[in-house]
């Protein structure tokens, strides 16, 4: 007989309140920071909870497993990359329409600073 238990799905943004979305993003940011600074050997849901300054149960509410947390990190990085790519593409279109010569390189900017163009 097959097991009747279903694996819980992450609750990160599905119908969450603004506070819930902010908490989930806080967990994702803490997880990404922990993974980048400490490496995968120290990457656990418990360590992410400590990094985010939340109780373990709070983190597990949004991301029941480590795999769910890793998927959320990848999804977040993808969204940031796409936002930077869109910003760069729009900036190039605007520069082209103004007759500004195209730079031979593209400087990546974070999503937080994407709204403020750098002046060089």
N, C-alpha and C positions, 0 to 999 in steps of 0.2 A: 504494500500500500504506500502511495506517495505521501510525502510529508505535506501537511496542510499549511505550514508556516511559509509566509512570503517574506522576502527580503525587503526591508524598509527602504524607501527611496529618499534621497536627500530632500530636505524641506527648504533649501536655501532661499529661493525667491518665489516659490509658487504660492501666490495669494497671501504673502506675508505683509504685515504692516510695514510702515516706513522704518519703525524701530527694529523690527525683525530683519528687514533687508540690511540695515546698517550693522546689526550684530553679525549677520552672516558675512558681510563684506569685511568686517573687523577680523573675523576668524580666518578668512581667506588671506587677508594681508599678513596676518601673523604667521600663518602657515607658510606662505611664500618667503617671508623674511627668515623664518627658522630653517627652511630647506636651503636657502642660499647661504646662510651664515654657518650653520652647523652640519649640513649635509644630510644624506638620507639615513645614516646610522642613528642619528638623534631625532629623526622625524617620526613622531608618534602623536596620536590624538591627545594624549596626556600632556606632552611637551608643548603642543600647539595651544592647549587650554592655558597652560602657565604663561606662554608668550603673550596670549591675548588678554591675560588677566581675567579669565572667566573660569567658572566651575566646569569640570569635565562633562557633566550632564548637559550643560548649556551647549557645548560644542557638539556633543553627540545628538542633540535634538536636531540641529541643522545638517550634520554630516555623520550619520550612524557608523560609517566605517572609514578607515584610512583611505581606501580606494575612492570613496565618494569625495573626500577632501582633495585628493590628487586631481580627480576629474574637474573639480571646481577651480583649482589653481590653473589648470591648463585652459579651461574655458575663459577665465579672467585674463590670462596672458594673451589669449587669442583676441579677446575684445579690445584690449589695450593696443595690440599691434594693429588691428584693423582701424582703430580710431586714428593712430599715428599715420597710417598709410593714407587714409582718407584726407587728413589734414594736409599731408605732403602733396597729394594729388591736387587738392583744391588750391594750395599755395602756388603750385607750378602753373595751373590754369590761369590764375589771377596774374601772375608775373608775365605769362605769355601774352595775355590780353593787354597788358600795359607796356609791352615791348621790352621788358627787362630780360637780359640774357640769362639763360639757364645755367645754374651752378653745375660743375662736373660731379658733385657729390651731394648726397642728401643726408642731413644731420637728423638722427632720430630724436624726437622730443617725447617727453612723458605726456600722458593724457592730462595731467594736472596743469601743465604749462602749454598745452596745445593752443589755447586761446590767445596767448601772448607771443607774437612772432619776435624772433630775435633780430637784432640789428647788427649787421656786420659790415 
